[in-house]
């Protein structure tokens, strides 16, 4: 593994697309460490060459409080009680396509 700080990584690999006619692309999934280091698989064949780097920050999925099955059933039991699904569909589609 090669260890580089995120800033150094971006500076080192800045302009490969401009210098190389045939563009090779590699995609790595990794994590930026607390100290700003990005670990990459060994790509030493490209040492001392400039490359262009795109960093895509993945959004962290917000997870709410986990519910037990009992809490879920307590909240939603009887939600559609007395409702006729076909009538609800007809009402929805009638309003949608007025």
C-alpha positions in Angstrom: 0.0 0.0 0.0 1.1 3.5 -0.7 0.4 6.1 2.0 -0.1 9.7 1.0 -1.8 12.7 2.6 -5.0 13.7 0.8 -3.4 17.0 -0.3 -0.1 15.4 -1.4 -2.1 12.7 -3.3 -4.0 15.3 -5.2 -0.9 17.4 -6.0 1.1 14.4 -7.2 -1.6 13.0 -9.5 -2.9 16.3 -11.0 -2.5 16.3 -14.8 -2.3 12.8 -16.2 -5.1 13.3 -18.7 -3.2 16.2 -20.4 0.0 14.2 -20.8 -1.2 10.7 -21.9 -3.0 10.1 -25.1 -4.5 6.8 -24.0 -6.3 7.5 -20.7 -6.3 4.6 -18.2 -8.8 4.8 -15.4 -8.8 3.1 -12.0 -11.5 3.2 -9.4 -10.7 2.5 -5.8 -13.0 2.5 -2.8 -11.1 3.7 0.2 -11.5 5.8 3.3 -9.7 9.0 4.2 -8.1 8.4 7.6 -8.3 10.8 10.5 -4.9 12.2 9.7 -5.9 12.9 6.0 -4.1 9.8 4.5 -5.7 8.0 1.6 -4.5 4.4 1.1 -4.3 3.0 -2.4 -3.5 -0.4 -3.8 0.0 -0.6 -5.2 0.2 1.2 -8.5 4.0 1.7 -8.6 4.1 1.4 -12.4 2.9 5.0 -12.4 5.5 6.4 -10.1 6.7 9.9 -11.0 3.8 10.4 -13.5 1.1 13.0 -13.1 -2.5 11.9 -12.9 -5.9 13.6 -12.4 -7.8 12.6 -9.3 -11.5 12.9 -8.6 -12.6 12.5 -5.0 -16.2 11.7 -4.5 -17.5 12.1 -0.9 -20.1 9.5 -0.2 -23.1 10.7 1.8 -23.6 8.9 5.1 -27.0 7.4 5.4 -28.8 8.8 8.4 -30.3 5.9 10.3 -33.0 6.7 12.8 -33.7 5.0 16.0 -34.2 1.3 15.4 -37.6 0.0 16.2 -38.7 -3.3 17.5 -41.3 -5.3 15.7 -43.7 -4.6 18.5 -43.2 -0.8 18.2 -43.8 -1.0 14.4 -47.0 -3.1 14.8 -48.3 -0.8 17.5 -47.8 2.2 15.2 -49.2 0.8 12.0 -51.8 -1.8 13.0 -55.2 -0.8 11.8 -53.8 2.0 9.6 -56.0 0.9 6.7 -58.8 -0.5 8.7 -62.1 -0.2 7.0 -60.5 1.1 3.8 -61.2 -0.7 0.5 -57.9 -0.6 -1.5 -59.7 -0.5 -4.9 -61.8 2.5 -3.9 -58.6 4.3 -2.7 -56.8 3.6 -6.0 -59.8 4.9 -7.9 -60.0 8.0 -5.8 -56.2 8.6 -6.2 -56.2 8.1 -10.0 -59.3 10.3 -10.4 -57.7 13.2 -8.6 -54.4 12.7 -10.3 -55.8 12.8 -13.8 -58.4 15.6 -13.5 
